[in-house]
Amino acid sequence: MSKYVPDILSRRWVIVAPSRLSRPDHISAKSKKQSLCPFCPGNEHVSPGEVFRIGKGEKDQKGWVVRVIPNKYPITDYHEVIIHSPHEDKDIEHLSASHVESILKAYRERFNYYRKKGQVLIFCNHGEGSGASIHHPHSQLVVIPSQINLDTLTREPLNNIVEDNTFFYTYCPDFSQWPYEIWIAPKKEGAHFGDLTDKQIVDLSTLLKKTVRQLETIYEKNRFANMSFGYNYYIYPHSNWYLRIIPRFVHRAGFELGTGLNVNIVDPTTAAMEYKGMEMRMVNVLDKLKKKSSYF
């Protein structure tokens, strides 16, 4: 069981979850050679029994396209893992658009299953620098009691638009806290993520896949601080939802941890222009990013 500990003055909370200490580390090269991946087809027997799947086959057998299982090392009382695909080395940026639609439909299904039980947060950690402990691409869902005050940002104003389609915008908010941070937000305000229609999921999957692929291109071009490609994203759990993608191109250290202030060394306007593919003279900015990465 997890324990919620409040700070009375700031109204912030800490979750004490000792079970997380037992998580396996499949990210390091040594561990990957020695460990059986619990998320790969054929290894369903080594993971907790599935609670949802998209695809063919019997429960806990091969044939799935997207698979959802309880997290063996939970942070909260309700904590699930959404396994993106049977492919250990393919994630959203390299899967088909229709497959990304299936991932988002699994998100919607599980969000709606839990939405009356508390605050449903869906998040993804991709890569070693993002906090992922298993290489096989996956997302997670946690349910946080309604009385817990979350420190999550509400939707930022629409600035530095990169792209839009029928239902969504992608943009780099002026308040971006990380280099190349980018948000996807619905044009219609006020809804919850679980209210998405199938048509909206088609549009969202297209933008999500394209945006992460653009982010990977930016990474490959600049190779920030010799860090592996990594990012986090999460879906805001309340009304007026958005999907926030945070690239992990720099580390946070003492200044940020000590002050609560974030230093973003790439202007969001410049980031938006590079996402658009516009030719920019960014050598000075990128050189500064590479030189300062040791500080971060």
C-alpha positions as CSV (number, residue, x, y, z in Angstrom):
1,M,0.0,0.0,0.0
2,S,1.2,3.5,-0.8
3,K,1.2,6.2,1.9
4,Y,0.3,9.9,1.2
5,V,2.2,12.4,3.4
6,P,1.2,16.1,3.2
7,D,3.2,19.2,3.9
8,I,0.7,21.4,5.8
9,L,2.0,24.8,4.8
10,S,2.5,24.3,1.0
11,R,-0.4,21.8,0.6
12,R,1.9,19.6,-1.4
13,W,2.0,15.8,-1.0
14,V,4.6,13.0,-1.1
15,I,3.8,9.4,-2.0
16,V,5.8,6.9,0.0
17,A,5.9,3.7,-2.1
18,P,8.6,1.2,-0.9
19,S,7.5,-1.4,-3.5
20,R,9.1,0.7,-6.2
21,L,12.5,-0.1,-4.9
22,S,12.1,-3.7,-6.3
23,R,11.6,-2.5,-9.9
24,P,13.8,-4.3,-12.4
25,D,16.3,-2.4,-14.5
26,H,16.1,-3.6,-18.1
27,I,17.6,-0.4,-19.6
28,S,21.3,-1.0,-19.0
29,A,23.1,-3.1,-21.5
30,K,24.0,-5.7,-18.9
31,S,20.5,-6.1,-17.7
32,K,19.0,-6.4,-21.2
33,K,21.3,-9.3,-21.9
34,Q,20.4,-11.1,-18.7
35,S,16.7,-10.3,-18.2
36,L,13.6,-11.8,-19.8
37,C,11.4,-9.0,-21.1
38,P,8.0,-9.4,-19.4
39,F,6.3,-7.3,-22.1
40,C,7.3,-9.3,-25.1
41,P,4.9,-11.8,-26.8
42,G,5.4,-15.3,-25.5
43,N,6.4,-14.0,-22.0
44,E,2.8,-13.1,-20.9
45,H,3.1,-15.7,-18.2
46,V,5.8,-13.7,-16.3
47,S,3.7,-10.5,-16.1
48,P,0.5,-9.9,-14.0
49,G,-2.7,-11.1,-15.7
50,E,-3.9,-8.6,-18.3
51,V,-7.0,-6.5,-17.7
52,F,-7.5,-5.2,-21.2
53,R,-6.2,-5.9,-24.7
54,I,-6.7,-4.7,-28.3
55,G,-6.1,-7.5,-30.8
56,K,-6.7,-11.2,-31.3
57,G,-6.0,-14.1,-29.1
58,E,-7.0,-15.3,-25.6
59,K,-6.3,-13.5,-22.4
60,D,-2.6,-13.7,-21.4
61,Q,-1.7,-15.3,-24.8
62,K,-0.1,-14.0,-28.0
63,G,-2.1,-12.1,-30.6
64,W,-2.5,-8.7,-28.8
65,V,-1.8,-5.4,-30.4
66,V,-1.9,-3.3,-27.2
67,R,-1.9,-5.0,-23.8
68,V,-2.8,-3.6,-20.4
69,I,-1.6,-5.2,-17.1
70,P,-1.5,-4.2,-13.5
71,N,1.9,-2.6,-12.5
72,K,3.8,-5.1,-10.4
73,Y,5.5,-2.3,-8.4
74,P,2.7,0.3,-8.0
75,I,3.0,3.9,-7.0
76,T,-0.7,4.2,-6.1
77,D,-3.5,1.7,-5.3
78,Y,-4.6,1.7,-8.9
79,H,-1.6,1.5,-11.3
80,E,-1.5,-0.1,-14.7
81,V,0.9,-0.5,-17.6
82,I,-0.2,0.0,-21.2
83,I,2.2,-2.0,-23.4
84,H,2.4,-0.1,-26.7
85,S,3.0,-3.0,-29.1
86,P,4.6,-6.4,-29.3
87,H,7.7,-4.8,-30.7
88,E,10.5,-4.2,-28.1
89,D,12.4,-1.7,-30.4
90,K,9.5,0.3,-31.9
91,D,7.7,3.1,-30.2
92,I,5.1,5.7,-31.3
93,E,7.4,7.6,-33.7
94,H,8.0,4.3,-35.7
95,L,4.7,2.6,-35.4
96,S,1.9,3.0,-37.9
97,A,-0.7,5.7,-37.4
98,S,-3.4,3.0,-37.0
99,H,-1.4,1.4,-34.3
100,V,-1.0,4.7,-32.4
101,E,-4.8,5.0,-32.7
102,S,-5.0,1.7,-30.8
103,I,-2.7,2.9,-28.1
104,L,-4.9,6.0,-27.6
105,K,-8.1,3.9,-27.6
106,A,-6.6,1.8,-24.8
107,Y,-5.8,5.1,-22.9
108,R,-9.4,6.2,-23.4
109,E,-10.8,2.9,-22.3
110,R,-8.8,2.7,-19.1
111,F,-9.3,6.4,-18.3
112,N,-13.0,6.0,-18.4
113,Y,-12.9,2.8,-16.4
114,Y,-11.3,4.7,-13.5
115,R,-12.5,8.3,-13.9
116,K,-15.0,8.0,-11.0
117,K,-12.4,6.6,-8.7
118,G,-10.1,9.6,-8.6
119,Q,-7.7,11.7,-10.7
120,V,-6.6,9.5,-13.6
121,L,-3.1,10.4,-14.9
122,I,-1.7,8.7,-18.0
123,F,2.0,9.2,-18.6
124,C,4.9,7.8,-20.7
125,N,8.6,7.6,-19.9
126,H,10.7,6.9,-23.0
127,G,14.4,6.3,-22.7
128,E,17.0,6.1,-19.9
129,G,17.0,9.8,-19.1
130,S,13.2,9.8,-18.6
131,G,13.0,7.4,-15.8
132,A,12.0,4.3,-17.7
133,S,13.1,1.0,-16.1
134,I,12.1,-1.4,-18.9
135,H,13.2,-0.9,-22.5
136,H,10.0,-2.2,-24.1
137,P,7.9,0.9,-24.9
138,H,4.9,1.3,-22.6
139,S,2.9,4.0,-20.8
140,Q,1.4,3.9,-17.3
141,L,-1.9,4.9,-15.7
142,V,-2.2,5.9,-12.0
143,V,-5.3,6.9,-10.0
144,I,-4.7,9.5,-7.4
145,P,-7.4,10.2,-4.7
146,S,-9.5,13.3,-5.5
147,Q,-8.6,15.0,-2.3
148,I,-4.8,15.1,-3.2
149,N,-3.8,18.5,-4.5
150,L,-1.8,18.0,-7.7
151,D,0.9,20.4,-8.8
152,T,0.1,19.9,-12.5
153,L,-0.1,22.9,-14.8
154,T,-3.5,23.9,-16.2
155,R,-3.7,24.5,-20.0
156,E,-1.3,27.1,-21.2
157,P,-2.4,29.9,-23.6
158,L,-2.0,29.2,-27.3
159,N,1.4,30.6,-28.5
160,N,4.0,29.6,-31.1
161,I,1.6,27.3,-33.0
162,V,3.5,24.5,-34.9
163,E,0.6,22.8,-36.6
164,D,-3.1,22.2,-36.4
165,N,-5.7,19.8,-37.9
166,T,-9.4,19.5,-37.6
167,F,-9.5,19.0,-33.9
168,F,-6.1,19.8,-32.4
169,Y,-3.2,22.3,-32.1
170,T,0.4,21.6,-31.4
171,Y,2.3,24.5,-29.9
172,C,5.3,25.5,-27.8
173,P,3.9,27.6,-24.9
174,D,5.7,30.7,-23.8
175,F,5.9,29.1,-20.4
176,S,7.8,26.0,-21.7
177,Q,10.1,24.8,-18.9
178,W,12.2,22.4,-21.0
179,P,14.1,22.9,-24.4
180,Y,11.7,21.9,-27.2
181,E,8.8,21.2,-24.9
182,I,5.6,20.9,-27.0
183,W,1.9,20.5,-26.2
184,I,-1.0,19.0,-28.1
185,A,-4.4,20.5,-27.1
186,P,-7.9,20.1,-28.5
187,K,-9.5,23.1,-30.2
188,K,-12.7,22.6,-28.3
189,E,-12.0,23.5,-24.7
190,G,-13.6,22.1,-21.5
191,A,-13.7,18.4,-22.3
192,H,-12.0,15.5,-20.5
193,F,-9.6,13.1,-22.3
194,G,-12.1,10.3,-21.8
195,D,-14.6,12.1,-24.0
196,L,-12.6,11.7,-27.2
197,T,-14.4,10.4,-30.2
198,D,-12.9,7.9,-32.6
199,K,-12.5,10.7,-35.2
200,Q,-10.6,12.9,-32.7
201,I,-8.4,9.9,-31.9
202,V,-7.4,9.6,-35.5
203,D,-6.4,13.3,-35.6
204,L,-4.6,13.0,-32.2
205,S,-2.6,9.9,-33.3
206,T,-1.4,11.6,-36.5
207,L,-0.1,14.6,-34.5
208,L,1.4,12.6,-31.7
209,K,3.3,10.3,-34.0
210,K,4.5,13.2,-36.2
211,T,5.5,15.4,-33.3
212,V,7.6,12.7,-31.6
213,R,9.2,11.9,-34.9
214,Q,10.1,15.6,-35.4
215,L,11.5,15.6,-31.9
216,E,13.7,12.6,-32.7
217,T,15.0,14.4,-35.8
218,I,15.9,17.4,-33.7
219,Y,17.7,15.1,-31.3
220,E,19.6,13.3,-34.1
221,K,20.6,16.6,-35.7
222,N,22.1,18.1,-32.5
223,R,23.0,15.2,-30.2
224,F,22.5,17.1,-27.0
225,A,25.0,16.4,-24.2
226,N,25.6,12.9,-25.5
227,M,22.3,11.8,-23.9
228,S,20.2,9.0,-25.3
229,F,17.0,10.0,-27.0
230,G,14.3,10.4,-24.3
231,Y,11.1,12.1,-23.5
232,N,8.2,12.1,-21.1
233,Y,4.6,12.9,-21.9
234,Y,1.5,13.0,-19.8
235,I,-2.2,13.7,-20.3
236,Y,-3.8,16.3,-18.0
237,P,-6.3,14.4,-15.8
238,H,-9.0,17.1,-15.5
239,S,-11.3,19.1,-17.8
240,N,-9.7,21.3,-20.5
241,W,-7.1,18.5,-21.0
242,Y,-3.9,18.6,-23.0
243,L,-1.0,16.2,-23.8
244,R,2.4,17.7,-22.8
245,I,5.6,16.3,-24.3
246,I,8.8,17.0,-22.3
247,P,12.1,16.2,-24.2
248,R,14.9,15.0,-21.9
249,F,17.8,16.8,-23.6
250,V,19.2,18.3,-20.3
251,H,19.4,17.4,-16.7
252,R,17.9,19.3,-13.8
253,A,20.2,20.0,-10.9
254,G,20.8,22.1,-7.8
255,F,19.4,25.5,-8.9
256,E,16.1,24.1,-10.2
257,L,15.7,21.7,-7.3
258,G,16.5,24.4,-4.7
259,T,14.4,27.2,-6.1
260,G,11.6,25.5,-8.0
261,L,12.5,27.7,-11.0
262,N,13.2,26.0,-14.4
263,V,15.8,27.4,-16.8
264,N,14.9,26.9,-20.5
265,I,17.8,27.7,-22.7
266,V,15.9,27.4,-26.0
267,D,13.3,30.1,-26.7
268,P,9.9,28.5,-27.3
269,T,9.5,30.7,-30.4
270,T,12.7,29.3,-31.9
271,A,11.7,25.7,-30.9
272,A,8.3,26.1,-32.7
273,M,10.1,27.3,-35.9
274,E,12.4,24.3,-35.9
275,Y,9.5,22.0,-35.4
276,K,8.0,23.6,-38.5
277,G,11.2,22.7,-40.4
278,M,12.0,26.4,-41.0
279,E,15.7,27.0,-41.7
280,M,17.1,28.9,-38.7
281,R,20.5,30.1,-37.8
282,M,20.6,28.3,-34.5
283,V,24.3,27.5,-34.2
284,N,25.0,29.8,-31.3
285,V,22.0,28.6,-29.3
286,L,22.8,24.9,-29.9
287,D,26.5,25.5,-29.0
288,K,25.4,27.1,-25.8
289,L,23.1,24.2,-25.1
290,K,25.9,21.6,-25.6
291,K,28.5,23.6,-23.6
292,K,26.0,24.2,-20.7
293,S,24.8,20.6,-20.6
294,S,27.6,19.7,-18.1
295,Y,26.2,22.4,-15.8
296,F,22.7,20.9,-15.9
